[in-house]
Amino acid sequence: MNKVILSHCTGNQNSRYALCALVESDMLCEFWTSIAWDASSILNKIIPDTYAKSLKRRSFSCSRGMLHAVPVHEIMRLLVRKSPWRESYPSEGAFSVHGVYRNFDKTVSQNIAESKANLIYGYEGGALNSFRRAKKMGIKTVYEIQSSYWYWNQYLFKNEVEKYSEKRRIPSVLKDSDIHLKWKDEELSLADYVIVPSCHVKSTIGNVIDERRIRVMFYGAPKVEDVEHRFSAYPEKLRILYVGGVHFRKGIKYLFEALDLLEFKVEVCVIGRLESWDKNIIERLRSVIWYKSMAHEDVIKIMREYDLLVHPSLTEGCSLVALEALSVGLPIIVTENSGVADIIRDGEQGYVVSIRDAGAIAEKLSKVYWHREVLKKMSISAQEISKKMSWDRYKKSFVNNIRSILDDVDEGVF
């Protein structure tokens, strides 16, 4: 029987569905993470709701015998993040993100010999020692890169930062040390196969490694719910929604520039934590509806109240926000680097524009403003696409890809 070690330090959404896929197909050998909370614990009724919800996101669906946690460093990282010295804490410190991932990976690697795995599935920044050990033991290595290739990102972001007059807060990706970059370089070199979440990400590493080692697995969309979506009608204000961090990588600057080009009034809602050092962006936030944070279920509800999601990101692995919008029937305007440009058809579920193109965003908003009837058609089509992009599809794709890798079949399954 083929058995897989799945290793993800924080257990994000796609890794959770990967875990479910392995459990349901009886292919899981071990699952490693940092914090593994017991969702049935009586403590959930005692601790404050905010903490209970956060901890429940660290609970996982697999038997205790297969579940392994390495919690200490991650707990310390969370405490540092809440402390007064969070800004000054070294990016390579033991309780930094990089430090936590390295300690986690080291622990996983020390226990591989005791498993009976045929394959280990690791994620960017947290698999080097595990892959080194696996290679010595003849265990296949699969590496998931969740965003664009790191050197490609650095080039793109450096170019973007140079456009700003203020550079007090340099993006973390530009502060990655040579040690961290070389760490990921070696992880990539040790991977038998590389999994990416979009054709966009594949294009950024296609010239770095043999394309035959790369497989694309798009992430999933939530279950489509049959809830009526009321769109505005002319001459009402066009209602525009932005969801994501408020910083340069997400391209919010270009949304605001697009708004300046419009000849009609709009209502804009921004949901996301401020991470920008641009005074213009900070000033513009005063003129829109802005929520610094919001529970995920409330974000889904508010999506049903708007006409369009504008997601002008410079780069994404595969935008989960855009996929969630499609599931509720909210048309989207995304960039070609969003990771979902290959999923939607331009003009049918929304629009695809080039990065940094405020004029194109303004043009699409104007088209919708004067022709509101397209919104309902786009909404229906968006949900049709979303049904095809379900998390159940992702789980099947994940299992099929792992099986084909174990069986040495070259063709990937999207």
Beta strands, then each sheet from edge to edge (+ up, - down):
strand 1: 4-7
strand 2: 28-33
strand 3: 67-69
strand 4: 119-123
strand 5: 140-144
strand 6: 193-196
strand 7: 214-216
strand 8: 238-243
strand 9: 266-271
strand 10: 289-291
strand 11: 308-311
strand 12: 332-335
strand 13: 350-353
sheet 1: 3+ 2+ 1+ 4+ 5+ 6+ 7+
sheet 2: 10+ 9+ 8+ 11+ 12+ 13+
end
